[in-house]
Amino acid sequence: MLYNSEQLATFKSQTFAHLIVEEKGHLLTITLNRPEKKNAMNPVLFRELAFALKYAKHNHEIWGVVIAATGDVFCAGADLKSFMGHTEETISKIPEPKGEIILGDVFTRLHKPCIAKVHAPVYAGGFLIICGCTHVISVEEATFSLPEVKRGLFPFQVMQSMLHIMPARTVLDYCIRAKSLNAAEAEKTGLVTKVVTKETLDIEVQSLVDEIFQYSPSAIRLGLEAFDNLKKVAPGEAHTYLKQMLSLAVDTEDAAEGISAFAEKRKPVWKGK
């Protein structure tokens, strides 16, 4: 674990430098809030985002996460100056992680629905966020760009995240030719789940949250865990592993409630356990 239970227990008392966090009901909304730097991710923002996602993962009261952003860019990727040694004063007191933060892995191991609420352009390492989410709702005006090769770099980690979403040749083409996609093109490739208008973005995201929360959070959590772990299971052992996961799901309180509600012809009351 990057953070232990004692550290995560301090979440609600933390002061964040570059995030706005709101826990409402079973939803945690995480808003990137470094607009003066186009929400570019420096080490502090990296650490804060990982801390918030780990809190969501280990809190059974959190059934889903929304990632939003302030300013005129959703995320410009990594802040290269800060990672090359430039430091800045910060009010953040987030605990130091117990290992290196690999953001793609943090998203993959969240094992809960995560919705990117994209209101503006996404560049470079910002793809780690949207590719790590289970759903991406984007406004029509948003663009999605991978300019790394123009700077003598390559989107290595982004490439890995994109390979879970689209065909290899498509990924390589975007990385090699510094492709920029509009929202409609991104939707066709699977990078974006749904394209909406600016006026309906909030409504569409909330509608998706409401729909997801109708269903068993424990079943979804175990399903996303299985989806993640299947990459590490030998092909000949996949069905054995999935049968074990089904047994875990059957033993949950949510499964008992879901079966009872079905028999009694009523809506289930989920506990996420």
N, C-alpha and C positions, 0 to 999 in steps of 0.2 A: 504493500500500500504506500502511495505517496504521502498520505496523511493518516494518522491514527485516529481512533474514535475520540480521544480527548481533544485533539486539535480541531476536528470537525464540529465538536460540540460548541466551539467558540464562534461558529459561523455568524449567528445573529447579532453578535456584539462587535463584529469586525467593521472597520472603516476601510472602504475600498477607494483606491486612487483613480482607477480607470474603468470601473464597472458600476452600474446601478443594478441592484438586485431587489426583487420583490417576490415575496412568497405569499400567494393568495390562494386559499383553499389547498388544493393538491397540485397547483402549478407554480413552478419557479421560473420567473422571467429574468433573464440575464441580459442586460443592455450594455454593449460596448460604448464607453463614454470617454473617448480620447479624440474628439472631433478635430481639434487643432492639428493633430498628426494623422488625420484621415483614418483614425482607429488602427493605425499600424501597431503591431504587437511587439512591445518591448519586454524585457524579462519580468517586469512587475505585472504587466497585463497577462502575460503567459501564466504566471504563478496564480494570479487572482482567478483567471478563467478555469484553470485546472482545479483549484480549491473549490470553486462553486459547483463544478460538475461532479467532483467526488462527494461533496455534500449531498447533491441530488441523488447520486447513486446509492448511498448508504442510508438514506432517510426514506423509509417505507411510506411516509406520509406524502412524499413527492411522487406523483404519478406521471409527470411529464415536464418538459423544459421547453421554453421558447427563447431563442437567441435573437436579439434585436440590436439596433445600433443607432446612435445619434449622428448628426452631421450630414454632409453631402456625399460621403463614401461609406459603404457598409464596413469594409475592411480592406486596407491597402497591403495586407500581408505583413511580413516581418519588418520591424524597424532596424534596418541593417546597421545604422550608426550606433544604436544602443548595444547591439550584439557584438560590435567591434570594440567595445570598451567605453563608449560615452555613457556616463552616469547622470542621473538627475535626482533631485530631492523628491521624496515621496512620503505621503501620509499613510501609505499602506503598511499594515503590521501583520500581513498574512504570514503564517508560519512557513519556514523553509521546508521544502519537500524532502523526503527521505531518499530521493533518487532523481534522475534526470526526467524532466517532463517531455514526453513524446505526445504531442497534442492529438495526432491522429489516433493513437491508442487510447487516450483518455476518452475521446468520443466513442470509439468502438466499444469500449468496456463500460459505458454508461448503462447499457441494457434497459433503457427507458425511452419512450418516444421523445424525440427532440426535433423541434420545428424551427427552421431558420426563417425569420421574417425580414425579407430582403427589400429594402426601400430605395437602394442606390447601388452604384457599381461595386463589384467585387474584384479584387486583383490578387494575383500571386498566391501567397500563403493564406489568404482569406478563403481559398478553396478548401483548406483543411477543415474549416468550420462547416461550410455548406455540404461538403462531401461526408462529413461525420454525422450530419443530421439524418433522421429517418424521413423527413419531409422538408421541402423548400418551397415557400410561397413567395413569389417575386412580383414586383410591379412591372408593368410593360416597359418602362423606361430604363430599367436596370441593365447593365452590361457585365460580362464576365470575361476577364482578360488574364492571360498568362504571359507577361512580358519578360520573364527571366532571361531568356537567351539574348535579348537586346542589351543586357547588362553583363554578359559574360558568365551568367549563372544558368542553372537548370532546375526546374521544379521537381526535385527528386521525391520528397515526401508527398507532395500533391499528386504526382504520378501514381503512387501506390494507392492513395485514397480514391482516385478517379477510376482505377482498374476494377474496383468493386461495383462500379456503376455503369460503365460503358465498355465497348470492345477495345482491345489493345491497340489496334491500328488507329482508331479514332483518338485515343488518348495520346499516342505518340505524335500524331499529326498536330494536335493542339499544342503540345509541349515544344515540338521542333519548330513550328512556324509561328509561335507566339500568337496563337489565334485569339481573337476577340469575338465573343458571341453576344447577340442580343437575347432578350429574354425568351422570345419565341424559339430561337435556335437552341437555346439551352434546354428548353422544355422537350424538344424533339430528341435530344441526346440522352435525356433522363437526368440531367444535372439539376433541373428544376421540376418540381412536382406539378405546380399550377401557376399560371400567369394571371394576374388580376390587375385592376386599376388602382391608382393611388387611393381613391376614395373608398374602395372596398377592402383594402389590405387588412385593416384591423378586424373587420367583420369576418373575413375569410379565415384568418388565423384563429379567431375565437370559435368559429363554427367547427373547425377541424379539432380543436382542443375538446370542445363539448362532445363531439362524436366519439373521439377516442376514449373519453372518460366514461362513456356508457358501458364499456367493456371491462373485463377483469384485469386490473393492473398487475396482479401476480402472474396471470397467464401470459400477458404481453411481456413482462420482465423475463420470465423463463424462456419464452420464445425467442427473444432477442439475445439472451445468453446462449441458447442453442445455436442460433444463426452465427454468432461470433465464434463459438467453439468448433463448429463444423469444419472450419478452415484447418484445424489442427487434428481432426479425426481421420484416420485412414479410411479410404472409401469403403472397404469391406466391413468396417466397424460402425458405419454411420447409423444404420437402422438400430443396432444394439444400443448405441449411445442415445438416440432419440427415444427409444422405448424407456430408457432410464429417466429421461427428462419428463416423459409423459407420466410416469409413476410419481415423480415429484409434484407435478401439476395436480394430479388426482388427489394427493394428500393435503392440498392447501385448503384453508378456510373458504377461499373464494370459490373453489370447485364445489364444495358442499353447498354453499349458498346458491351458486348458479343452478345446480341440479334441483334444489328445493324450490327456487323461484320458478323454474320451468314447469315443475309438477303442479305448483300452486297458481300458475298463470298470473304471476306478478313480476314487477321489475326487481332485479336483484339489488341488494345493498352491499356494495363491495367494501372490503376492508384492506385490500392490498396485501393480504397475508395468506 
